[in-house]
Amino acid sequence: MTYFSSKTRLVTLAIATLLLAGPALSKGKDDDDNHGKGNGKHAQKFEEKEQKRESKEQDKAAKRERKEIQPGSYFNDQQRTVVRQYYVQNYSNGKKCPPGLAKKNNGCMPPGQTRNWAVGQPIPRGVTIYSVPQPVIVQLPPAPYGYRYARIGGDIVLVQQQNNLIVDIIQGLLGG
């Protein structure tokens, strides 16, 4: 029987441990690329989730992106015609309009509120702003981010919400 000193045994044990534990402790190239995200199908699922999340964020950012609209160029002739037809069918000849205002044929405008708004100007103080009926809104394209539709007197306006600036107008819904 061969006699090994305790030093030799200890050195042999240390070398064997290093050889066996080395691959488990070393970081390979694949581990660096995954940054602790796992290997194989788990890493692939993680990447797919990341791509979906980034795609959603980009979509949200695109929707929120404020598009500058040239004053007076948003509504087209077809949209103007459809909106006017709706108002003529539902509100002309004094329908839903007080008798005194109906006979003035000014689009149910209260006295003192003659049209004092224009494209490129903010909505004047004191002018009553009404919501646009749902049947009209569905006939118009969705208002761009940062804009809204409103009715002022006998007009439908596209308003920039940030500063209440009138961007476009469909005038004379009831001949006013």
C-alpha positions as CSV (number, residue, x, y, z in Angstrom):
1,M,0.0,0.0,0.0
2,T,1.3,3.4,-1.0
3,Y,1.5,6.0,1.6
4,F,0.3,9.6,0.7
5,S,1.1,12.4,2.9
6,S,-1.8,14.6,4.0
7,K,-0.3,17.5,1.9
8,T,-0.5,15.3,-1.2
9,R,-4.0,14.3,-0.5
10,L,-5.1,17.9,0.1
11,V,-3.5,19.1,-3.2
12,T,-5.0,16.2,-5.1
13,L,-8.4,16.9,-3.6
14,A,-8.2,20.6,-4.5
15,I,-7.2,19.9,-8.1
16,A,-10.0,17.4,-8.5
17,T,-12.5,19.9,-7.0
18,L,-11.4,22.6,-9.4
19,L,-11.6,20.3,-12.4
20,L,-15.1,19.2,-11.5
21,A,-16.5,22.6,-10.4
22,G,-14.8,24.6,-13.1
23,P,-17.4,24.2,-15.9
24,A,-20.3,24.9,-13.4
25,L,-18.7,28.1,-12.2
26,S,-17.4,29.5,-15.4
27,K,-19.4,32.0,-17.5
28,G,-19.7,31.2,-21.1
29,K,-20.6,33.4,-24.0
30,D,-24.2,32.3,-24.0
31,D,-24.6,33.3,-20.4
32,D,-23.3,36.8,-21.1
33,D,-25.8,37.2,-23.9
34,N,-28.8,36.2,-21.8
35,H,-27.9,38.4,-18.8
36,G,-29.4,35.9,-16.4
37,K,-32.6,35.4,-18.4
38,G,-32.2,31.7,-18.7
39,N,-31.4,29.4,-21.6
40,G,-33.3,27.9,-24.5
41,K,-37.1,28.3,-24.7
42,H,-37.3,30.5,-21.5
43,A,-34.9,33.1,-23.0
44,Q,-36.9,33.0,-26.3
45,K,-40.2,33.6,-24.4
46,F,-38.6,36.5,-22.5
47,E,-37.4,38.1,-25.8
48,E,-40.9,37.7,-27.3
49,K,-42.5,39.4,-24.3
50,E,-39.9,42.2,-24.5
51,Q,-40.6,42.7,-28.2
52,K,-44.4,42.8,-27.6
53,R,-44.0,45.3,-24.8
54,E,-41.8,47.6,-26.9
55,S,-44.2,47.3,-29.8
56,K,-47.1,48.4,-27.5
57,E,-45.1,51.3,-26.2
58,Q,-44.4,52.4,-29.7
59,D,-48.1,52.2,-30.7
60,K,-49.1,54.3,-27.7
61,A,-46.4,56.8,-28.5
62,A,-47.6,57.0,-32.1
63,K,-51.2,57.6,-31.0
64,R,-50.1,60.3,-28.6
65,E,-48.0,62.0,-31.2
66,R,-49.6,65.3,-31.9
67,K,-50.0,65.9,-35.6
68,E,-50.0,69.5,-36.6
69,I,-53.0,70.2,-38.8
70,Q,-53.0,73.1,-41.2
71,P,-55.8,75.5,-40.3
72,G,-58.8,75.1,-42.5
73,S,-57.7,71.9,-44.1
74,Y,-59.1,69.1,-41.9
75,F,-62.7,68.7,-43.0
76,N,-63.3,67.6,-46.6
77,D,-66.4,68.4,-48.7
78,Q,-68.0,65.0,-48.1
79,Q,-67.8,65.4,-44.3
80,R,-69.2,68.9,-44.5
81,T,-72.2,67.7,-46.6
82,V,-73.0,64.7,-44.3
83,V,-72.9,66.9,-41.2
84,R,-75.1,69.6,-42.8
85,Q,-77.6,67.0,-43.9
86,Y,-77.9,65.7,-40.4
87,Y,-78.5,69.1,-38.9
88,V,-81.0,70.1,-41.6
89,Q,-83.0,66.8,-41.0
90,N,-83.0,67.1,-37.2
91,Y,-82.9,70.8,-36.4
92,S,-84.2,72.8,-39.4
93,N,-87.5,74.6,-39.5
94,G,-87.3,75.4,-35.8
95,K,-87.1,71.8,-34.6
96,K,-85.7,71.7,-31.1
97,C,-85.0,75.5,-31.3
98,P,-86.9,78.2,-29.3
99,P,-89.6,79.9,-31.4
100,G,-87.9,83.3,-31.2
101,L,-84.6,82.0,-32.5
102,A,-86.2,79.7,-35.1
103,K,-87.7,82.5,-37.0
104,K,-84.4,84.4,-37.2
105,N,-82.9,81.6,-39.3
106,N,-79.5,82.0,-37.7
107,G,-78.9,78.4,-36.5
108,C,-80.4,78.9,-33.1
109,M,-77.8,81.4,-32.1
110,P,-78.7,83.4,-28.9
111,P,-78.7,87.2,-29.3
112,G,-75.3,88.8,-29.0
113,Q,-73.5,85.7,-30.2
114,T,-73.0,86.5,-33.8
115,R,-70.2,84.5,-35.3
116,N,-67.1,86.1,-33.8
117,W,-64.8,83.1,-34.2
118,A,-62.6,82.1,-37.0
119,V,-60.0,79.5,-38.0
120,G,-56.7,80.2,-36.4
121,Q,-58.2,82.1,-33.5
122,P,-59.0,80.8,-30.0
123,I,-62.6,80.3,-29.0
124,P,-63.7,83.7,-27.5
125,R,-64.6,83.9,-23.9
126,G,-68.3,83.8,-23.2
127,V,-69.2,81.7,-26.2
128,T,-71.2,78.6,-25.3
129,I,-69.6,75.4,-26.4
130,Y,-71.8,72.4,-27.0
131,S,-71.0,68.7,-27.5
132,V,-71.3,67.2,-31.0
133,P,-74.1,64.6,-31.3
134,Q,-72.9,61.0,-31.6
135,P,-74.5,60.5,-35.1
136,V,-72.3,63.4,-36.3
137,I,-69.2,62.2,-34.6
138,V,-69.4,58.7,-36.3
139,Q,-69.5,60.4,-39.7
140,L,-66.3,62.3,-39.0
141,P,-62.8,60.8,-38.7
142,P,-61.6,60.4,-35.1
143,A,-60.3,63.6,-33.7
144,P,-56.4,63.5,-33.7
145,Y,-54.6,63.3,-30.4
146,G,-54.8,66.7,-28.6
147,Y,-57.9,67.9,-30.6
148,R,-61.6,67.6,-30.0
149,Y,-64.9,68.4,-31.9
150,A,-67.3,71.0,-30.5
151,R,-70.4,72.8,-31.7
152,I,-70.4,76.6,-31.4
153,G,-73.7,78.1,-32.5
154,G,-74.4,76.7,-36.0
155,D,-70.9,75.5,-36.6
156,I,-68.9,72.4,-35.9
157,V,-65.3,73.2,-35.0
158,L,-62.1,71.1,-34.6
159,V,-60.4,72.6,-31.5
160,Q,-56.8,72.2,-30.4
161,Q,-57.2,71.4,-26.7
162,Q,-53.9,72.8,-25.6
163,N,-54.9,76.4,-26.3
164,N,-58.6,76.2,-27.5
165,L,-57.5,77.2,-31.0
166,I,-60.0,76.6,-33.8
167,V,-58.3,74.6,-36.5
168,D,-61.2,74.0,-38.9
169,I,-64.9,74.9,-39.1
170,I,-68.0,73.4,-40.8
171,Q,-70.0,76.6,-41.1
172,G,-73.6,77.3,-41.6
173,L,-75.2,74.0,-40.4
174,L,-78.7,75.6,-40.4
175,G,-78.1,78.4,-42.9
176,G,-76.8,80.8,-40.2
